Amino acid sequence: GSVVMATSTTGRSRPAGLARVITVVLIASGVALVLAIVLVIAGRNPLQVASALVTGALGTPRAVGETLIRAVPLLVIAVSLAPSLRARIFNLGAPGQVALGALAATLVTISLPDAPSLLVLLLAALAGVLGGVAAAVVPAILRSRYEINEIITTIAMNFLAAYLLLYLLNGPMLAEGANSPQSEPFPTSAWLPVILPDTRANLGLLFAIFIVVALMFFDRTKQGYRMRVFAANQDLSRQMGVRPRRTVFLLFLLAGAGAGFAGWLQVAGVDHRLYPSISDPIGYSGLVVALLAGAHPIGMLLGALLLGGLLQGGQSLQVGVGVPPEIVQVLVGLVLLHAAVNALNEASDMMSGIDLRTTRTPFSGGSGTLPAGRLSV
């Protein structure tokens, strides 16, 4: 039969995919305008800077390939974070999860220098996923069981991962004869295969596309529907068989697994060795992509390509027009600020539709009185 249930929202439906795409374009345009004003104040020509950015990102086949490999880890991180963000879980631990995923993948890779290529790639990928999960476990337990704020715990884990990497790469894992912290180089058998000639675009691009398609498919399943209800009201989702504590825990592990996988993609497909800066800037930039797109799959795809192009194009600014490439980080910061404000506004709108006098806390027993609004299964 049909089960009719109420939601805790104010009655507004989730914005359609097209609206999310338009939002990405409008935010990018607004941020570009602000940046243009800053450049004019600094005595630079915004059109020359924009031309240098576009040329650096798309001007040659190699530039296109570099843009794609910069976008891939951002997209993987964003997609793995999307279910958490939809459930109002603000997991900021991607940098640490990327770092531990890359570390685990590196340890496996350099310990198997003579292994067949397929075997070492599979084992390193699995190690990357498990490393990311390991970085997410403690915040997951603290949030799901003890309701300790995940922002604090995930940022703390980022610091732990960063200092662990610094210790290992300055000590036991330091490459022989190296003058700076870095691991031994990967054997070529552990490199991801290139799929676009004359570029470094590799198999990771196909992995990222597959992950986006998988999220789109999941959103259309019964479990995907239950997750949307869980994001709207956890008491209501409990009536549909969703266990809030378990779901929150699994969402953390999913985000950690995705970030760890992105760490493996970075070391196996781009750097071919481990550096302490492995998660800079992909860790937080992946979060920017997810927030910018409202956790919508197509929006995240476009956002990752946009941000990947900016990061790649920024490398040509110093030589091309004499502008420090750090200006791109200013741009990313503006995007993150705008996206964070939007996320807070959405959370405020959601809370305004809930009767706090009757609705239980997320992990309490029983069911509260919910405002009108109907969903049918």
N, C-alpha and C positions, 0 to 999 in steps of 0.2 A: 504494500500500500504506500500511500504518499504520506510523508511526515512533514508537517508544517511547523516552522520554528520562527522565533523572533530574533532580530539582531539588535545590537547595542549601538548601532550607528544612528546618525541623525536622519537617515532615510536617503541620503545621497548615494548613488551607486558609484562604484570605483571608476575613475576616469578611463575611457577607452584607450586602446593602444595608440590610435592616431593622435589623441590629445596628448599622450605622453611624448610622442615623437615631436609634436609641435612645441611642447614645453622645452625639450632639449634645445631645439633651434632658437627659441626666444631667449632662453637663459644665455646661450652662447653668444647671441647677438648683443644682449645687454652688457655682458662682461667685456666683449670686444670693444664696445663703445667706451666703457670706463677706462679700459687699458689705453685706448687711443687718446683720451684726454690726458692721462698720465704721461704718455710719450710726448704730446705737444708741450706740456709744461716742462718736460726735460729737454726740450729743444730738438726732438727727433721727428722725422716724417713718418706718421703712422702707415702710410701707403707703402713706403719702402720696407718697413718692418714686416707688414703683412705679406708683401711679395717675397721677402726672404724666408718667412715661415713656410709659405706654400711651396716655394722652390725646394727648400730643405726637406720637406715632407713628401712631396710628390713630383719633384722636378725630373727625376731619372728613375729607371727601373730599380736601381739599387736603393734609392731613397724610399720608394714605395715598399720595398721589402723590409727596410728598417722600420718604417712606420707600422707595418703589420706585426713584426716580432715584438715591438713595444706594446702594441695593443693586446696581444694574446694573453699575457699574464693578468693584465688589468681586467679583461673580460672574464677570465676564469675566476678570479677573486670576486668580482662583482656578482656573477651568477650564483656562486656558492654562498654569498652573503645575503642574497635577495630574500630567501625565505625567513631569515632572522629579522631583517629590517621590516618585512611585512608584519611580523609578529611583535614589532616594537622592541626588539632586542638589539641594542646598539653595541655590537661586538666590534671593538676597535683593535682587536688583537692580530689583524692580518700581517703586520710587519714581523712580529715574533713568530707567527705560524709559517710565514714564507721562509724565515731564517732557519728555523729548525727543520722544515721540510727539505730545504736545500742542503743543510748539514747532513741529515740522514742519507739523502741521495748521494752526496759526495763520499761519505764514508763507505757506502756499498760499492760505488764505482771504482774508487782507487784501491779497494781491496780485491777487485776482480779484474786486473789489467789484461788477462789473457782469455777472459770468458767470451763466448760467442756474443755478437752484437745484440741479437734479440733478447737473450737471457739477461744481459746486464741492463738493458733498457727497461725491461719489465720489472726486474728486482729494484732498480733505482727509483722507478716511478712509484712502486709500492712503498718503498722506504720513505719517499717524499710525502706520500699521503699519511703514513703513520706518524712521521715527524710532526706534521701539521696538527694531526689529531692530539698528539701528546701535549702540544702547546696549548690546546683548547680545553683539555680535560679539567684542569683545576678551576678555571673560571666557570666551566659548565656545571661542576658540582656545587660551587659556591652560589651560583645563581639559581639553579633548579631546586636545590635542597634547602639552602639557607637564605635565599632571596637577597644575597649581597650584590650590590650594584656592579654590573658587568663592565662598565666603563673603567672603573678603578682597577679591577682585577686584570682585565685584558691589557691595559697600559702597563701595569706592573710586570706582566709576562713579557711584554715587548722589551723592557729594560733587561730582564733576566736573559732573554735570548740573545740580545745584542752583546752583552758582556761575556756570555759564554762563547759566542763566536769570536770575539776579540781575544779571549784567553787562548782558545784552541789554535787560532790562526797566527798568533804570536809565539806559540809554543809547540805542542805536539804535532800540529798539522801544518806548520810552516814549511813551504816548499824549499827544497835545498837550493841555496844560493840566492834566495829572494831577498830583495831590499825592503819590501813592504809586506804587510800581512796578506797571505794568499795561500791556497792549497796547491798541491801538485796539479799539473794540467791533466785533464781527462784524456784517456786514450781515444783515438778517433772512432773506435767501435762503440763508444758510449755517447757519441754525438747524435742528436736527432737528425734524420735524413732531410736534406733540402728538397723542397718540392717546386720551387720556382727558380729556373735557371738564372745565373748571374746575380743572385740575391742570397741573403741568409734566411729567407722565409722558409720555415721548416714544418715538419709534421704537426707541431703544436698548433698551427693554424686550423687544421682539420679537427683536432681535439676540442678546440674552443668552440668551433661551429657546432659540433656534436653536442656539447654541453648546453648551448643555447637552445637547440632543438629539443633536447631532453626536458628542459625546464618548461618550454611551451607545451610539450605533450603532457607533462605532469600536471600543469595547471588545468587541463581539461579532464582529468581523471577524478574519481570519487575522492581519493585521498587529497588531491589538490583542492577540491571544494572544502573538505574538512579543515584544511590548513587555513583557508580564507576565513572560515567561521572562527577558527581558533584565534586568528589575528584580530577579529572584531570583538569577540567575547569568549573568554576561556570557560566561563561557567556553562554557557550554551554549548560549546564544543564538547564538554564533558558528557552532556546528554547524548551526543552522537558517537560516543565511545572513544573520544580523544583523551589521553592521559596527559594533563598539562606538564607535570614535572618531567616525565619521560620525553615529551615532545620538545621542551626547551633544551634538555640535555642533548638530544639528537641534533637539534638545529645548530648548537655550538660545534658538535663534532663534524657536521656537514661543512660548516664554514672553515673549520680547521683543515679538513681533508682537501678542500678546494685550494686553500692558500698554500698548503704544503705541496700540492701537485703543481701549482704555479711556480713554487721555488725550484722544483725539479725541471720544469720547462725552461726556466731562466738559466740554470747551470748547464743543462744538457744541450740546450738549443742556441744559447747566446754567448755566455761567458766562458764555458768549457773549463771552468775552475771555480773555486769558491772564494769570494771576497767578503770582508766584513760589511760592505755596503750593499749586499745582495738584495735587500728589501727596499732600498732607496732608489727611486721613489715609488715603486710599484705597490708597496703595501697600502699606504693611505690613499694612493691614487685609485686603486680598485674600489675603495669605499666611496670616493668622489663619484666614480662612474655609476655605482649602484644608487646613490642618493640623487644624482642628477637625473637619472632615468626613472625615478620612482619605482625601482626594482622591476621594471617591465623588460622582458627579454629583448625586444627589438630596440628599445631605447638604450639598453645597456650596450648592445652591439654598436650602435651609432656613437654613443658616448665614448666607448673604448677606442674606436677609430679616430674620433676627434682628439681625444687626449693623447693617444699615441702619436698622432700627427704633430701636435703641439710640442711634445717632448722631443721628437725627432727634429722638427724644424727649428726648435730653439738652439740646437747645436750649431746652426749656421749663422746665428745672429751676430756673434762676436766678430767673425771674419767678414760677413757680408755688409753689415751696416754699423758695426761698432757698438752694438747694444749687448750688455751682459746677458747670457742665456738664462740667468736667474729670474729675468722678467717673466719667463714662463711659469716659474713657481708662484710668482705673484698672481698670475692669471688663474692657476689651479686653486690657490687660496681663495680667490674671489668666488670661483665656482662652488667650492666647498661651503663657504659662508652662506651663499644663496640657497644651496641645497639643504643645509642644516636648518635654516630658518623655515623653509618649506616643510621639512619633516616635523619641526616643532609645532607649526601651525596645524598640520594634519592631526598630530597627537592631541592638540588642544581641542580641535573640532570633535574628535572622537569622544574625548572625555566629557564634552559639553552635552552629549546625548545620553549619558549614563546617570541614572539616579544613584548617587553615592550612598544614600541612606539605606538602600535595599539591595544593591548589588554587592556580592561578596568579593573578597580579594581573590586574586588569580588562583591561589592554591588552597583556598578554604573549601570546606565541604558545603553541600547544599547548593541550591540555585536561587539567585536573586530575582527580583521583579525587573523585567526588561522593558524598555520602551517599545512602542509599536514599530512595525516594519517587518516584512515577511519574506522568508526564503523557503522555497520548496525543494525537496529532494525527490 
